Amino acid sequence: MKKKYRVKKNEEFQQIFKQGESFANKQLVIYYVMKKDQQHFRVGISVGKKLGNAVMRNKIKRYIRESLRQLEPHIQPDVDFVIIARKPATSMNVEEVKISLKHLLKRTGLYRQ
């Protein structure tokens, strides 16, 4: 995922948390804000220290980024969102993360067929 498609700054994360809507399932939480005149969605990923050591946290982030890459053509372009991993995500493989993420995107209305 290119850097220009990532939410990196703390102020941007806080804005999405305060102004955005959220949906959750057992594995992931998604906060999102609609943006106008944006050519591509932007995403921030948060994995807390309670979920494991750095190796485990980075593995979860890689799985989420790969799932987003595969789902990219179906995700609405004019949105910024933050994905937060929960404890059950530590025992998932990339396909299970993709299914969980797709479920959340459909619930939020950000997933297009």
The first five atom37 places (N, CA, C, CB, O) and aatype in JSON, in Angstrom:
{
  "aatype": [12, 11, 11, 11, 18, 1, 19, 11, 11, 2, 6, 6, 13, 5, 5, 9, 13, 11, 5, 7, 6, 15, 13, 0, 2, 11, 5, 10, 19, 9, 18, 18, 19, 12, 11, 11, 3, 5, 5, 8, 13, 1, 19, 7, 9, 15, 19, 7, 11, 11, 10, 7, 2, 0, 19, 12, 1, 2, 11, 9, 11, 1, 18, 9, 1, 6, 15, 10, 1, 5, 10, 6, 14, 8, 9, 5, 14, 3, 19, 3, 13, 19, 9, 9, 0, 1, 11, 14, 0, 16, 15, 12, 2, 19, 6, 6, 19, 11, 9, 15, 10, 11, 8, 10, 10, 11, 1, 16, 7, 10, 18, 1, 5],
  "atom_mask": [
    [1, 1, 1, 1, 1],
    [1, 1, 1, 1, 1],
    [1, 1, 1, 1, 1],
    [1, 1, 1, 1, 1],
    [1, 1, 1, 1, 1],
    [1, 1, 1, 1, 1],
    [1, 1, 1, 1, 1],
    [1, 1, 1, 1, 1],
    [1, 1, 1, 1, 1],
    [1, 1, 1, 1, 1],
    [1, 1, 1, 1, 1],
    [1, 1, 1, 1, 1],
    [1, 1, 1, 1, 1],
    [1, 1, 1, 1, 1],
    [1, 1, 1, 1, 1],
    [1, 1, 1, 1, 1],
    [1, 1, 1, 1, 1],
    [1, 1, 1, 1, 1],
    [1, 1, 1, 1, 1],
    [1, 1, 1, 0, 1],
    [1, 1, 1, 1, 1],
    [1, 1, 1, 1, 1],
    [1, 1, 1, 1, 1],
    [1, 1, 1, 1, 1],
    [1, 1, 1, 1, 1],
    [1, 1, 1, 1, 1],
    [1, 1, 1, 1, 1],
    [1, 1, 1, 1, 1],
    [1, 1, 1, 1, 1],
    [1, 1, 1, 1, 1],
    [1, 1, 1, 1, 1],
    [1, 1, 1, 1, 1],
    [1, 1, 1, 1, 1],
    [1, 1, 1, 1, 1],
    [1, 1, 1, 1, 1],
    [1, 1, 1, 1, 1],
    [1, 1, 1, 1, 1],
    [1, 1, 1, 1, 1],
    [1, 1, 1, 1, 1],
    [1, 1, 1, 1, 1],
    [1, 1, 1, 1, 1],
    [1, 1, 1, 1, 1],
    [1, 1, 1, 1, 1],
    [1, 1, 1, 0, 1],
    [1, 1, 1, 1, 1],
    [1, 1, 1, 1, 1],
    [1, 1, 1, 1, 1],
    [1, 1, 1, 0, 1],
    [1, 1, 1, 1, 1],
    [1, 1, 1, 1, 1],
    [1, 1, 1, 1, 1],
    [1, 1, 1, 0, 1],
    [1, 1, 1, 1, 1],
    [1, 1, 1, 1, 1],
    [1, 1, 1, 1, 1],
    [1, 1, 1, 1, 1],
    [1, 1, 1, 1, 1],
    [1, 1, 1, 1, 1],
    [1, 1, 1, 1, 1],
    [1, 1, 1, 1, 1],
    [1, 1, 1, 1, 1],
    [1, 1, 1, 1, 1],
    [1, 1, 1, 1, 1],
    [1, 1, 1, 1, 1],
    [1, 1, 1, 1, 1],
    [1, 1, 1, 1, 1],
    [1, 1, 1, 1, 1],
    [1, 1, 1, 1, 1],
    [1, 1, 1, 1, 1],
    [1, 1, 1, 1, 1],
    [1, 1, 1, 1, 1],
    [1, 1, 1, 1, 1],
    [1, 1, 1, 1, 1],
    [1, 1, 1, 1, 1],
    [1, 1, 1, 1, 1],
    [1, 1, 1, 1, 1],
    [1, 1, 1, 1, 1],
    [1, 1, 1, 1, 1],
    [1, 1, 1, 1, 1],
    [1, 1, 1, 1, 1],
    [1, 1, 1, 1, 1],
    [1, 1, 1, 1, 1],
    [1, 1, 1, 1, 1],
    [1, 1, 1, 1, 1],
    [1, 1, 1, 1, 1],
    [1, 1, 1, 1, 1],
    [1, 1, 1, 1, 1],
    [1, 1, 1, 1, 1],
    [1, 1, 1, 1, 1],
    [1, 1, 1, 1, 1],
    [1, 1, 1, 1, 1],
    [1, 1, 1, 1, 1],
    [1, 1, 1, 1, 1],
    [1, 1, 1, 1, 1],
    [1, 1, 1, 1, 1],
    [1, 1, 1, 1, 1],
    [1, 1, 1, 1, 1],
    [1, 1, 1, 1, 1],
    [1, 1, 1, 1, 1],
    [1, 1, 1, 1, 1],
    [1, 1, 1, 1, 1],
    [1, 1, 1, 1, 1],
    [1, 1, 1, 1, 1],
    [1, 1, 1, 1, 1],
    [1, 1, 1, 1, 1],
    [1, 1, 1, 1, 1],
    [1, 1, 1, 1, 1],
    [1, 1, 1, 1, 1],
    [1, 1, 1, 0, 1],
    [1, 1, 1, 1, 1],
    [1, 1, 1, 1, 1],
    [1, 1, 1, 1, 1],
    [1, 1, 1, 1, 1]
  ],
  "atom_positions": [
    [[0.82, -1.17, 0.0], [0.0, 0.0, 0.0], [0.88, 1.25, 0.0], [-0.94, -0.01, 1.2], [1.79, 1.38, 0.82]],
    [[0.6, 2.16, -0.91], [1.42, 3.37, -1.02], [1.23, 4.28, 0.19], [1.09, 4.12, -2.31], [0.17, 4.29, 0.8]],
    [[2.28, 5.04, 0.52], [2.24, 5.9, 1.69], [1.16, 6.97, 1.58], [3.58, 6.54, 1.9], [0.59, 7.36, 2.6]],
    [[0.88, 7.44, 0.38], [-0.14, 8.49, 0.24], [-1.54, 7.95, 0.51], [-0.08, 9.09, -1.16], [-2.48, 8.73, 0.63]],
    [[-1.69, 6.65, 0.6], [-2.99, 6.04, 0.91], [-3.11, 5.66, 2.39], [-3.2, 4.81, 0.05], [-4.04, 4.94, 2.77]],
    [[-2.19, 6.13, 3.21], [-2.21, 5.78, 4.63], [-2.54, 7.01, 5.48], [-0.87, 5.18, 5.06], [-2.16, 8.13, 5.15]],
    [[-3.24, 6.78, 6.56], [-3.45, 7.8, 7.58], [-2.29, 7.63, 8.56], [-4.88, 7.67, 8.29], [-2.16, 6.57, 9.17]],
    [[-1.45, 8.64, 8.71], [-0.25, 8.5, 9.51], [-0.24, 9.41, 10.74], [0.96, 8.79, 8.66], [0.26, 9.01, 11.8]],
    [[-0.77, 10.61, 10.62], [-0.64, 11.6, 11.7], [-1.67, 11.37, 12.8], [-0.79, 13.01, 11.14], [-2.8, 10.98, 12.54]],
    [[-1.24, 11.62, 14.03], [-2.11, 11.46, 15.18], [-3.36, 12.33, 15.06], [-1.36, 11.79, 16.46], [-4.45, 11.9, 15.44]],
    [[-3.22, 13.55, 14.53], [-4.36, 14.44, 14.37], [-5.41, 13.84, 13.44], [-3.91, 15.8, 13.84], [-6.61, 13.98, 13.68]],
    [[-4.96, 13.16, 12.38], [-5.88, 12.53, 11.44], [-6.6, 11.35, 12.11], [-5.13, 12.04, 10.19], [-7.8, 11.17, 11.92]],
    [[-5.88, 10.56, 12.89], [-6.49, 9.46, 13.63], [-7.57, 10.01, 14.58], [-5.42, 8.66, 14.43], [-8.69, 9.5, 14.62]],
    [[-7.22, 11.06, 15.33], [-8.16, 11.62, 16.3], [-9.39, 12.2, 15.61], [-7.47, 12.7, 17.13], [-10.5, 12.08, 16.13]],
    [[-9.21, 12.83, 14.46], [-10.34, 13.39, 13.71], [-11.29, 12.27, 13.27], [-9.83, 14.18, 12.49], [-12.51, 12.43, 13.35]],
    [[-10.74, 11.17, 12.8], [-11.57, 10.04, 12.37], [-12.31, 9.44, 13.56], [-10.7, 8.95, 11.67], [-13.48, 9.1, 13.45]],
    [[-11.64, 9.32, 14.71], [-12.29, 8.79, 15.91], [-13.42, 9.7, 16.37], [-11.28, 8.6, 17.03], [-14.49, 9.21, 16.75]],
    [[-13.21, 11.02, 16.36], [-14.2, 11.95, 16.88], [-15.37, 12.16, 15.92], [-13.54, 13.29, 17.19], [-16.52, 12.17, 16.34]],
    [[-15.08, 12.33, 14.63], [-16.13, 12.67, 13.67], [-16.72, 11.46, 12.98], [-15.57, 13.61, 12.64], [-17.8, 11.55, 12.39]],
    [[-16.05, 10.34, 13.04], [-16.46, 9.18, 12.27], [-17.47, 8.29, 12.95], [0.0, 0.0, 0.0], [-17.79, 8.45, 14.13]],
    [[-17.96, 7.35, 12.17], [-18.85, 6.31, 12.68], [-18.02, 5.04, 12.84], [-20.07, 6.08, 11.71], [-16.96, 4.89, 12.25]],
    [[-18.54, 4.12, 13.67], [-17.78, 2.89, 13.89], [-18.68, 1.68, 13.82], [-17.08, 2.94, 15.24], [-19.87, 1.73, 14.13]],
    [[-18.08, 0.59, 13.4], [-18.7, -0.74, 13.39], [-17.65, -1.72, 13.88], [-19.24, -1.13, 11.97], [-16.45, -1.48, 13.75]],
    [[-18.11, -2.81, 14.45], [-17.16, -3.78, 14.99], [-17.7, -5.2, 14.86], [-16.84, -3.47, 16.46], [-18.91, -5.42, 14.82]],
    [[-16.78, -6.14, 14.81], [-17.11, -7.55, 14.99], [-16.11, -8.08, 16.03], [-17.04, -8.38, 13.62], [-15.42, -7.29, 16.66]],
    [[-16.03, -9.37, 16.21], [-15.17, -9.91, 17.27], [-13.69, -9.65, 17.03], [-15.4, -11.39, 17.4], [-12.93, -9.53, 17.99]],
    [[-13.28, -9.57, 15.78], [-11.86, -9.47, 15.46], [-11.37, -8.04, 15.19], [-11.57, -10.32, 14.28], [-10.24, -7.71, 15.54]],
    [[-12.21, -7.2, 14.58], [-11.78, -5.88, 14.13], [-12.8, -4.81, 14.48], [-11.52, -5.89, 12.62], [-13.99, -5.1, 14.66]],
    [[-12.33, -3.57, 14.56], [-13.19, -2.39, 14.7], [-12.81, -1.45, 13.57], [-13.02, -1.7, 16.13], [-11.63, -1.3, 13.26]],
    [[-13.8, -0.81, 12.95], [-13.52, 0.14, 11.89], [-14.21, 1.46, 12.21], [-13.98, -0.4, 10.51], [-15.4, 1.5, 12.52]],
    [[-13.45, 2.55, 12.13], [-13.96, 3.91, 12.22], [-13.78, 4.52, 10.84], [-13.22, 4.77, 13.34], [-12.74, 4.32, 10.22]],
    [[-14.78, 5.25, 10.35], [-14.64, 5.84, 9.03], [-15.29, 7.21, 8.93], [-15.23, 4.92, 7.99], [-16.25, 7.51, 9.63]],
    [[-14.73, 8.04, 8.04], [-15.23, 9.37, 7.74], [-15.24, 9.52, 6.22], [-14.36, 10.49, 8.42], [-14.26, 9.19, 5.55]],
    [[-16.35, 10.01, 5.69], [-16.45, 10.25, 4.25], [-15.72, 11.54, 3.91], [-17.95, 10.32, 3.79], [-15.84, 12.54, 4.62]],
    [[-14.96, 11.54, 2.83], [-14.23, 12.71, 2.34], [-14.66, 12.98, 0.91], [-12.67, 12.5, 2.43], [-14.91, 12.05, 0.14]],
    [[-14.74, 14.24, 0.55], [-15.11, 14.59, -0.82], [-13.85, 14.84, -1.64], [-16.03, 15.84, -0.85], [-12.79, 15.17, -1.1]],
    [[-13.97, 14.67, -2.94], [-12.88, 14.95, -3.88], [-11.61, 14.17, -3.57], [-12.56, 16.42, -3.89], [-10.51, 14.7, -3.65]],
    [[-11.77, 12.91, -3.22], [-10.63, 12.06, -2.93], [-10.62, 10.92, -3.94], [-10.68, 11.5, -1.46], [-11.64, 10.27, -4.15]],
    [[-9.49, 10.68, -4.57], [-9.39, 9.69, -5.63], [-9.22, 8.27, -5.11], [-8.25, 10.03, -6.53], [-9.52, 7.31, -5.82]],
    [[-8.75, 8.12, -3.89], [-8.45, 6.8, -3.34], [-8.72, 6.83, -1.84], [-6.98, 6.38, -3.63], [-8.51, 7.86, -1.19]],
    [[-9.17, 5.72, -1.29], [-9.37, 5.66, 0.16], [-8.03, 5.72, 0.88], [-10.13, 4.38, 0.56], [-6.99, 5.37, 0.32]],
    [[-8.07, 6.19, 2.14], [-6.88, 6.19, 2.98], [-7.19, 5.38, 4.23], [-6.44, 7.66, 3.35], [-8.31, 5.4, 4.74]],
    [[-6.19, 4.67, 4.72], [-6.42, 3.78, 5.86], [-5.3, 3.91, 6.9], [-6.52, 2.32, 5.38], [-4.13, 4.1, 6.57]],
    [[-5.7, 3.8, 8.15], [-4.76, 3.72, 9.26], [-5.02, 2.41, 9.99], [0.0, 0.0, 0.0], [-6.16, 1.98, 10.11]],
    [[-3.96, 1.77, 10.46], [-4.1, 0.49, 11.14], [-3.51, 0.62, 12.54], [-3.39, -0.65, 10.34], [-2.41, 1.13, 12.72]],
    [[-4.27, 0.15, 13.52], [-3.82, 0.23, 14.91], [-3.89, -1.16, 15.54], [-4.68, 1.24, 15.71], [-4.94, -1.81, 15.52]],
    [[-2.77, -1.6, 16.08], [-2.71, -2.88, 16.78], [-2.02, -2.61, 18.13], [-1.92, -3.99, 15.93], [-0.84, -2.26, 18.17]],
    [[-2.76, -2.76, 19.21], [-2.24, -2.44, 20.55], [-1.22, -3.44, 21.06], [0.0, 0.0, 0.0], [-1.12, -4.56, 20.58]],
    [[-0.46, -2.99, 22.05], [0.59, -3.83, 22.63], [0.04, -5.03, 23.38], [1.45, -3.01, 23.55], [0.76, -6.0, 23.61]],
    [[-1.22, -4.98, 23.78], [-1.82, -6.1, 24.51], [-1.98, -7.34, 23.63], [-3.17, -5.7, 25.07], [-2.17, -8.44, 24.14]],
    [[-1.9, -7.15, 22.32], [-2.11, -8.27, 21.41], [-0.88, -9.14, 21.21], [-2.57, -7.76, 20.08], [-0.98, -10.23, 20.65]],
    [[0.27, -8.68, 21.65], [1.45, -9.52, 21.52], [2.71, -8.69, 21.32], [0.0, 0.0, 0.0], [2.69, -7.46, 21.43]],
    [[3.79, -9.38, 21.03], [5.06, -8.69, 20.81], [5.07, -8.03, 19.42], [6.24, -9.67, 20.95], [4.1, -8.14, 18.68]],
    [[6.15, -7.37, 19.09], [6.24, -6.63, 17.83], [6.06, -7.53, 16.62], [7.58, -5.92, 17.74], [5.46, -7.12, 15.63]],
    [[6.56, -8.75, 16.7], [6.42, -9.69, 15.59], [4.95, -9.99, 15.32], [7.19, -11.0, 15.88], [4.52, -9.98, 14.17]],
    [[4.19, -10.26, 16.37], [2.76, -10.56, 16.23], [1.98, -9.34, 15.72], [2.18, -11.03, 17.57], [1.13, -9.47, 14.84]],
    [[2.28, -8.16, 16.28], [1.58, -6.94, 15.85], [1.85, -6.64, 14.38], [2.0, -5.75, 16.71], [0.93, -6.27, 13.65]],
    [[3.08, -6.78, 13.95], [3.42, -6.53, 12.55], [2.77, -7.57, 11.63], [4.93, -6.54, 12.35], [2.36, -7.23, 10.52]],
    [[2.68, -8.79, 12.08], [2.03, -9.84, 11.3], [0.55, -9.5, 11.07], [2.16, -11.21, 12.02], [0.04, -9.64, 9.96]],
    [[-0.12, -9.05, 12.11], [-1.53, -8.66, 11.99], [-1.67, -7.49, 11.01], [-2.12, -8.28, 13.37], [-2.57, -7.49, 10.17]],
    [[-0.78, -6.51, 11.11], [-0.82, -5.36, 10.19], [-0.59, -5.79, 8.75], [0.22, -4.31, 10.6], [-1.25, -5.29, 7.84]],
    [[0.35, -6.7, 8.54], [0.59, -7.22, 7.18], [-0.65, -7.9, 6.63], [1.78, -8.2, 7.18], [-1.01, -7.71, 5.47]],
    [[-1.3, -8.7, 7.46], [-2.52, -9.41, 7.03], [-3.63, -8.42, 6.67], [-3.01, -10.36, 8.14], [-4.34, -8.61, 5.68]],
    [[-3.77, -7.37, 7.46], [-4.8, -6.36, 7.18], [-4.48, -5.63, 5.88], [-4.93, -5.36, 8.35], [-5.36, -5.42, 5.05]],
    [[-3.22, -5.23, 5.7], [-2.83, -4.53, 4.46], [-3.03, -5.41, 3.24], [-1.37, -4.08, 4.54], [-3.49, -4.94, 2.2]],
    [[-2.68, -6.7, 3.34], [-2.86, -7.62, 2.21], [-4.35, -7.79, 1.91], [-2.21, -8.99, 2.52], [-4.74, -7.84, 0.74]],
    [[-5.17, -7.89, 2.93], [-6.61, -8.01, 2.73], [-7.16, -6.77, 2.05], [-7.34, -8.24, 4.07], [-7.99, -6.87, 1.15]],
    [[-6.7, -5.61, 2.46], [-7.14, -4.36, 1.82], [-6.69, -4.31, 0.36], [-6.58, -3.14, 2.58], [-7.44, -3.84, -0.5]],
    [[-5.48, -4.79, 0.09], [-4.99, -4.8, -1.28], [-5.88, -5.66, -2.16], [-3.53, -5.3, -1.34], [-6.18, -5.3, -3.3]],
    [[-6.31, -6.8, -1.64], [-7.17, -7.7, -2.42], [-8.58, -7.14, -2.58], [-7.23, -9.06, -1.75], [-9.22, -7.37, -3.61]],
    [[-9.06, -6.41, -1.59], [-10.41, -5.85, -1.64], [-10.46, -4.45, -2.26], [-10.98, -5.8, -0.24], [-11.55, -3.9, -2.43]],
    [[-9.31, -3.89, -2.59], [-9.2, -2.51, -3.06], [-10.18, -2.12, -4.17], [-7.83, -2.27, -3.54], [-10.77, -1.05, -4.09]],
    [[-10.39, -2.94, -5.21], [-11.31, -2.52, -6.28], [-12.76, -2.36, -5.81], [-11.26, -3.52, -7.41], [-13.55, -1.7, -6.48]],
    [[-13.1, -2.96, -4.68], [-14.48, -2.93, -4.2], [-14.73, -1.89, -3.11], [-14.85, -4.28, -3.69], [-15.87, -1.71, -2.68]],
    [[-13.68, -1.2, -2.67], [-13.83, -0.24, -1.57], [-14.09, 1.14, -2.15], [-12.56, -0.23, -0.66], [-13.43, 1.57, -3.1]],
    [[-15.05, 1.84, -1.56], [-15.4, 3.18, -1.98], [-14.18, 4.1, -1.88], [-16.57, 3.73, -1.13], [-13.46, 4.03, -0.89]],
    [[-13.93, 4.96, -2.89], [-12.69, 5.75, -2.89], [-12.7, 6.98, -2.0], [-12.4, 6.17, -4.27], [-11.63, 7.44, -1.6]],
    [[-13.85, 7.53, -1.67], [-13.89, 8.82, -0.97], [-14.09, 8.66, 0.54], [-15.02, 9.67, -1.54], [-15.01, 9.22, 1.12]],
    [[-13.19, 7.89, 1.16], [-13.33, 7.62, 2.59], [-11.95, 7.48, 3.24], [-14.16, 6.35, 2.82], [-11.01, 6.98, 2.63]],
    [[-11.87, 7.94, 4.49], [-10.7, 7.68, 5.34], [-11.18, 6.74, 6.44], [-10.08, 9.01, 5.93], [-12.25, 6.97, 7.01]],
    [[-10.43, 5.71, 6.75], [-10.83, 4.84, 7.84], [-9.65, 4.31, 8.63], [-11.65, 3.7, 7.32], [-8.52, 4.25, 8.15]],
    [[-9.96, 3.93, 9.88], [-8.97, 3.36, 10.79], [-9.47, 1.98, 11.18], [-8.75, 4.28, 12.05], [-10.63, 1.81, 11.54]],
    [[-8.59, 1.0, 11.12], [-8.92, -0.37, 11.51], [-8.14, -0.69, 12.78], [-8.59, -1.39, 10.36], [-6.93, -0.52, 12.84]],
    [[-8.86, -1.16, 13.78], [-8.25, -1.54, 15.06], [-8.42, -3.04, 15.24], [-8.88, -0.74, 16.26], [-9.53, -3.56, 15.13]],
    [[-7.33, -3.72, 15.52], [-7.37, -5.18, 15.71], [-7.72, -5.49, 17.17], [-6.02, -5.83, 15.32], [-7.29, -4.8, 18.09]],
    [[-8.49, -6.55, 17.35], [-8.82, -7.06, 18.68], [-8.09, -8.38, 18.91], [-10.36, -7.24, 18.84], [-7.5, -8.94, 17.98]],
    [[-8.14, -8.88, 20.13], [-7.39, -10.07, 20.53], [-7.61, -11.3, 19.63], [-7.77, -10.43, 21.93], [-6.64, -11.97, 19.31]],
    [[-8.86, -11.62, 19.2], [-9.03, -12.81, 18.34], [-8.28, -12.73, 17.0], [-10.5, -13.02, 18.07], [-8.08, -13.75, 16.35]],
    [[-7.88, -11.54, 16.58], [-7.15, -11.39, 15.32], [-5.77, -12.04, 15.37], [-7.01, -9.92, 14.98], [-5.18, -12.32, 14.33]],
    [[-5.25, -12.29, 16.57], [-3.91, -12.88, 16.69], [-3.86, -14.32, 16.2], [-3.45, -12.81, 18.13], [-2.8, -14.81, 15.8]],
    [[-4.99, -15.0, 16.22], [-5.0, -16.41, 15.82], [-5.57, -16.62, 14.42], [-5.8, -17.23, 16.81], [-5.87, -17.76, 14.04]],
    [[-5.73, -15.56, 13.66], [-6.32, -15.65, 12.32], [-5.25, -15.7, 11.24], [-7.27, -14.47, 12.07], [-4.15, -15.18, 11.41]],
    [[-5.6, -16.33, 10.11], [-4.72, -16.26, 8.95], [-5.23, -15.15, 8.03], [-4.66, -17.63, 8.19], [-6.23, -14.51, 8.33]],
    [[-4.54, -14.93, 6.92], [-4.87, -13.8, 6.05], [-6.27, -13.92, 5.43], [-3.83, -13.68, 4.95], [-6.95, -12.91, 5.25]],
    [[-6.7, -15.12, 5.12], [-8.03, -15.31, 4.54], [-9.12, -14.99, 5.55], [-8.21, -16.75, 4.03], [-10.14, -14.39, 5.2]],
    [[-8.91, -15.38, 6.79], [-9.9, -15.07, 7.84], [-9.96, -13.58, 8.1], [-9.56, -15.83, 9.13], [-11.04, -13.04, 8.35]],
    [[-8.82, -12.9, 8.06], [-8.79, -11.44, 8.22], [-9.55, -10.79, 7.07], [-7.33, -10.91, 8.29], [-10.31, -9.84, 7.28]],
    [[-9.34, -11.3, 5.87], [-10.03, -10.75, 4.7], [-11.54, -10.9, 4.83], [-9.55, -11.44, 3.42], [-12.28, -9.96, 4.54]],
    [[-12.01, -12.06, 5.27], [-13.44, -12.3, 5.45], [-14.01, -11.36, 6.51], [-13.71, -13.77, 5.83], [-15.08, -10.78, 6.33]],
    [[-13.29, -11.2, 7.61], [-13.74, -10.33, 8.69], [-13.8, -8.87, 8.24], [-12.81, -10.46, 9.9], [-14.76, -8.16, 8.54]],
    [[-12.78, -8.44, 7.5], [-12.73, -7.07, 7.0], [-13.84, -6.82, 5.97], [-11.37, -6.78, 6.38], [-14.46, -5.76, 5.97]],
    [[-14.06, -7.78, 5.1], [-15.12, -7.67, 4.09], [-16.48, -7.55, 4.77], [-15.09, -8.89, 3.14], [-17.33, -6.77, 4.34]],
    [[-16.7, -8.33, 5.83], [-17.94, -8.26, 6.6], [-18.16, -6.85, 7.16], [-17.92, -9.29, 7.75], [-19.26, -6.3, 7.05]],
    [[-17.12, -6.27, 7.74], [-17.23, -4.92, 8.31], [-17.48, -3.88, 7.22], [-15.97, -4.57, 9.08], [-18.31, -2.98, 7.4]],
    [[-16.78, -3.99, 6.11], [-16.97, -3.03, 5.02], [-18.38, -3.09, 4.45], [-15.95, -3.28, 3.9], [-18.95, -2.06, 4.09]],
    [[-18.94, -4.28, 4.38], [-20.33, -4.41, 3.91], [-21.29, -3.78, 4.9], [-20.69, -5.9, 3.7], [-22.25, -3.12, 4.5]],
    [[-21.05, -3.95, 6.2], [-21.92, -3.36, 7.22], [-21.87, -1.84, 7.19], [-21.53, -3.86, 8.61], [-22.88, -1.18, 7.45]],
    [[-20.72, -1.27, 6.88], [-20.58, 0.19, 6.84], [-21.1, 0.78, 5.54], [-19.13, 0.58, 7.03], [-21.33, 1.98, 5.46]],
    [[-21.29, -0.06, 4.52], [-21.74, 0.43, 3.23], [-20.6, 0.91, 2.34], [0.0, 0.0, 0.0], [-20.84, 1.57, 1.33]],
    [[-19.37, 0.6, 2.71], [-18.2, 1.03, 1.94], [-17.78, 0.02, 0.89], [-17.06, 1.3, 2.86], [-16.88, 0.3, 0.09]],
    [[-18.41, -1.14, 0.88], [-18.04, -2.21, -0.04], [-19.0, -2.2, -1.23], [-18.07, -3.58, 0.67], [-20.22, -2.25, -1.07]],
    [[-18.43, -2.13, -2.43], [-19.22, -2.15, -3.66], [-18.97, -3.44, -4.42], [-18.89, -0.94, -4.56], [-17.84, -3.93, -4.46]],
    [[-20.01, -3.99, -5.01], [-19.85, -5.23, -5.79], [-19.21, -4.97, -7.12], [-21.2, -5.91, -6.0], [-19.0, -5.89, -7.91]]
  ]
}
